[in-house]
Amino acid sequence: MFFDGKFLEYNDEFDKGIKWHHLIFKDKFKTLAILNGNERIEKEDKVYISCDGVSFGGFMWTDKIKINDMNNVIKLFKNYLIDNNFTKCIIRNPPFLYRSHANEEYEYVLLSEGFSVNKYAITNIIDLSSFEFEKLKNSKKRSIQKSSEIIEIELIEDIVTGENLRDFYNILHSNRELKNVVPTHSLEELVFLKNNLPDKIKLFTAKIENEIVGICTLFIVKKDVVLNFYLAADEEHKRNRVSDYLLYYSIEWSKEKNFRIYDIGTSSVDDRLLQGLFDFKKKFRADGFLRKSYIIKL
């Protein structure tokens, strides 16, 4: 999804000022990899970043690529950086578990070619093939069952506008305001993204007596990977465990749609673990995996 021009387009539509450097790496017969990226000037450095405007970037490799082909692509990429006067490169990768053939060969090649890890975060991921309601703790099961009696979940399928998505967004904005942050996307940006990528962005509302009390936004990052980008609930309905039930419902929805993994999102800020958030996600059998950012100075 984060390689899709229809997603990246919102950065240009809302004038984010990003200068793109998207690359395709080929041999004589086929494409080996693609890389989304952009240029950024930091003091004296011309920096290649993969990628601003998205959660993460990095190389997307063709299936079953050989490690020596990976190595050749990274060497070619380093030459491109030098030839275009870049003095530094930062690559923000998703967890290795996102790859259909989960291994760390890509990371090995980056390290062997002079890259090093400069930043990391922990994200909580559920293996949907093994997720079962009965495996949750009894207290969590009781909470979900109780919430299901009063909460109604709806999936927004229609074209959205600033008007009909305003209540949805207000829940998100108010929730983030309590944490002294703002949502990554404005209301207008979220409307644009949903209408541009209707099959890759799923919006859920939780209602009590027809009032929106919680929201969930799923990004279909790959054909088998779901990323929970936003989960928020009205503080006044905290006792009804809206977030618990909404999260559980969206996990079950993803499993029914035959997705492989469900990423609940990061549980750390600036290398600091948010213990309460991490523990909340672990109760849904979501184990921690690293999102690593790699750097090389040229």
Stockholm file with secondary structure:
# STOCKHOLM 1.0

chainA/1-298         MFFDGKFLEYNDEFDKGIKWHHLIFKDKFKTLAILNGNERIEKEDKVYISCDGVSFGGFMWTDKIKINDMNNVIKLFKNYLIDNNFTKCIIRNPPFLYRSHANEEYEYVLLSEGFSVNKYAITNIIDLSSFEFEKLKNSKKRSIQKSSEIIEIELIEDIVTGENLRDFYNILHSNRELKNVVPTHSLEELVFLKNNLPDKIKLFTAKIENEIVGICTLFIVKKDVVLNFYLAADEEHKRNRVSDYLLYYSIEWSKEKNFRIYDIGTSSVDDRLLQGLFDFKKKFRADGFLRKSYIIKL
#=GR chainA/1-298 SS CTTCHHHHHHHHHTTCCCEECCEEEECSSSEEEEECCEEEEETTEEEEEECTTSSCCCEEECTTCCHHHHHHHHHHHHHHHHHTTCCEEEEECCCGGGSSSCCSHHHHHHHHTTCEEEEEEEEEEEEGGGCCGGGSCHHHHHHHHHHHTTCEEEEECSCCCTTTTHHHHHHHHHHHHTTTCCCSSCHHHHHHHHHHSTTTEEEEEEEETTEEEEEEEEEEEETTEEEEEEEEECGGGGGGTHHHHHHHHHHHHHHHTTCSEEEEEECEETTEECHHHHHHHHTTTCEEEEEEEEEEEC
#=GC SS_cons         CTTCHHHHHHHHHTTCCCEECCEEEECSSSEEEEECCEEEEETTEEEEEECTTSSCCCEEECTTCCHHHHHHHHHHHHHHHHHTTCCEEEEECCCGGGSSSCCSHHHHHHHHTTCEEEEEEEEEEEEGGGCCGGGSCHHHHHHHHHHHTTCEEEEECSCCCTTTTHHHHHHHHHHHHTTTCCCSSCHHHHHHHHHHSTTTEEEEEEEETTEEEEEEEEEEEETTEEEEEEEEECGGGGGGTHHHHHHHHHHHHHHHTTCSEEEEEECEETTEECHHHHHHHHTTTCEEEEEEEEEEEC
//
